[in-house]
């Protein structure tokens, strides 16, 4: 990982040269950018962001930025969605006007999905007290996967864990399907490390329906390998308890399950690294975050 030199990750300098023409173009332009924070280095006053593409300017890529105000980094953590102005000065890339994005900054569907957490917290403030905060260990739990095997979270120690929630009858393709599809892209990207360094979890929030054959067929939709990607079910009270750890709540409304959207990343020791709310991030951004956590020194 590069420090605040403004250099790009993994050959991205070549990609930008192709898009921008010459490095000198950077000095003449500023661009509004957004993405997901994948790394922080307070000692070098920098952060790494997996950026969205900027049409006509650059492809989506992971980049390192210097931050002028060190206090801004105190509020940042991996998995946060951010917006900023990309500025180059003296061959250093800066993230100016840095701000954390909220789910309400995005489209109507994402705003609805992301805003449910705040709504539920207002209606049920006691539930937020069970949330695990970044840096803390996620309590152990046990559920049953699509192969009928009991899976304890503690069994996955030594692996980076990516966890989300969903249910097979979700009618919105940008909700449960999209989040599980993100995990599918991560599994494919890290195929050589899946099962050894990486474990994926999708927790069914409709356990009365999503069990047995239904659950295994749902997992098959995503070509999930039960050796590394566990679709978990169990008693509803246990599901709700686990969901509360991540601030994820759900309830029935007009025959459907209304729920917030969360994707969590845990490090090899079972500590929560990131809890990404909503569906405004890409599979590539999630993969960049996962790679950063997997590559941490053990």
N, C-alpha and C positions, 0 to 999 in steps of 0.2 A: 504494500500500500504506500503510495507516495504521500509526502507531507504537503504543506501549503505552497508548493512550487508551481501549481497550476497545471502540472502535467497530467495526462489522462491515463486511465487504467487499461491494461490488456490490449495494447495496440490501438487504442482509440485515437492517438495522435494521427495515425495514418488515415483513419476514417474521417476525422475532421478536416485534414488536409484535402481529402477528396471533395468534401462538401463545400468547404470554404475557399478552396483554391490555394491560398497561401496563409502562413501563420500571421502575417501582418494584418490580415483582415480583422483579427480579434481586437486589435487596438482601436479600431474605428467603430466598433459596434457594441451595443448593449442589448441583451435579450431577456425577456421575462421567461423564467424557467420554473419547473416544478418537478417534484419527485419524492422518493422515499429515502430517508436517512439510513445508511447502512453502516456507518462508522463515525466515530468521534475521536479526536486527539486534542485534548485541552492543552497539553504541554506545547503543542505546535500551533494552537489556535486555529484548528482546521476541522472540517468535517467532510465526509464522503457521501455523495448523493447518487442514487440510481435515477437518472433524469429521464423524463419523457422526451420524446422526439420534439424538435422545433421545426415545423414544416418549412421546407425550403432552406434550412440552415444546417441542421445536424440530425443524425439518427439518435435513437434512444441509446444511452450509454451510462456507465458508472464513472463519476468524475470526482476529483478532490478539489476543494475550494478553501481558500483562506477566509477567515471571518474577522472583520476589523474590530468588532466589539466582543471581547471575551465573555462578557456577561450573557450574550445571546446563547452561548453553548451550554450555560447552566440549565436552561429550560429544554434542551434537546435530548432525545434518546433514540436509539435505533428503532426503526419502524414508523417513526413520525412522518407524516406527509408535510412537506414544506413548499413554500413558494418564495422566490427571490429574484433579484436582478443579477444576471451573470455579467461581470465586468472584468476586462483584462487590463492590468496596469503593470508596466515594466515586466512583462512575461509572467505575471502572477495572476491567476484567476481568483476573483473574489465573489463571494455570495453576499451581495448587498441587499438591504431592505428585507432581511430574512424574517419570515414569519411562518408559524405553524398553521397549516390548513386544517379546516374542520370538514366534516362530512357535508355540511351545509354549503360549502363552497362549490360543490359539484352539481351534477344534474338532478332533476326532480326525483328520479328513482333512487339514486344513491343518497340523496338528502333524507328521504323517507327511511331508508334502511339504517343510515348512521344515526339519525336523530332518535331512534327508538331507545337507545341506551339512556340518553338524557331524560326522555319521557318516563321510562320505567324507574329511573333513579328518583325522579320527583314523586312518582306514585308509591314507590316502595323503597325509601331511603335505607332501610335496614339491609337490603340485599347488597348494596355497594360495600358494606363493611367486610364482606367475605372475599373481595377482590384481592388477588395477588398483585403486588406492585413489582415493577421491573427491578431485577437484582435479587429478588427473594425466591426461595425454593417453592415450587408448586407442590402442595401436599399430594401424597400418594393416593391413588384410587384404582379400583379394579372393575373392568367391564368385559364383555364377551365380544369377540370379533366375528367376522363373516364366516370363518371356518369353525366356529363353535369353541374357540380357544379362549381361556381366561387370560386377559392381558392386564398386568399391573404396570402403572407408569414407572415404578421403580425398576421394572425389568429392563427398561430402555436406557438406563444410566450408561454413560459412555458414548451415547449417540445424541446428535442434535435432533430434536423433535419439532415437527411442524404440525400444528393442530388446528382444526377448524370444526364447524358444526353444520348440519344440514338435515334434510329429510327428503325421501324419495319422491313424495307427491308435491313438492314445491312447484308452483305453476310459473315462477318467474325465472327465466334463464340466466338473468344477471345476479341472482341471489345464490342459492345453495349450489346450483350447477356450476356457476362461475368459480366459486371458492374452491370446490373440489377439483374442478378442471385446472385451477392454478397448482394444486398439489400434484396433479398428474403431470403437469409440465415440469415441476421440480423433480419428480421421480425420474422422468425421462432424461432431464439434463444431468442428473447425478447418478445415472444407472449403475456406474461402476462402484459407487460408494453407498448406494441404497442398501439397507440391511446391515451394513458394517459401520458406517459413520452417520447414517441418517435413517430416521423412522418417521412415518407419516400417520396421522390419525384424523379420521372424520367421525365425529360423534353424532349419532342419530338422535334428533330431538323429538321424534315420533316413535318411541320404542314399542308402543302397542302394535303398530303396523310394521315398522322396519325391524324385523327379526327373522331368523331362519332363512328360508329360501328368498324371501323378499330382500333381505339385507345382502345376501350373496349376489343376487342379480343386480342390485343397485351398485355394488362394488364392481361388478363385471362391466358395467357401463363405462367405467373409467379405466378398465384394464388393470385394476389394482392387483398387485402381487401381495398376497396375504403374508408373505415373509417380511415385508417392509412397510406395507400400507394397511393399517387396521381400521376397518369400519366397525365402530363399537356401539353396542346396545346394552341395555340392562334395565333395572327398575327405574321408573320415572323419578322418584325422589333422589336417587343417586345421580341420574343425568342432570337434574336441576342443581344439585349440589356442586357438581363439576362445572357446569355452565357458570354458576355464580362466581367461581374462582377467577373467571376471565371477564366478568361483567356482562356476560351474555345471558339474556333473559328471553323467555318466549311464553306465549299464551295463545289460546284458541280464540278466534274472532271470526264470526260468520262462516264457520266451517273450515277455516284455514288457520295455519299457525302463523301468528305474527311474531317476528323475532328480529333482534339486532344481528349484525354480522361482525364476527371477530375471527381473526387468524393470528395464532400465537406461535412464537418461536422460542424454544427452550434450549439452553446450552447443554453440554454433556453432563453437567452436574445436576440437571433438573431445575436450574434457575431460569426464571422468566427473563428473556432478553427483550422481547417486543410483543405488544398486543395491538395488532393493527385493526382499527375499527373501519367498517364499511367495505366497499368493493371498488374503490377508486384507484387501486394500484394494479399493476400488471404482473403476470407470471414471471416476467424477466426481472422485475424489481424484487419480488419475493425471492427468486433464486439468487439474486445478487446478495441479499441480506443473509440468506442461508449459507452461501459460500463463505461470507465473511466470518460467520460464527463457526463454521466447520474448520476454517483455517486458523483459528486462534491456537496459540501454543497450548499444548496439553500439560 
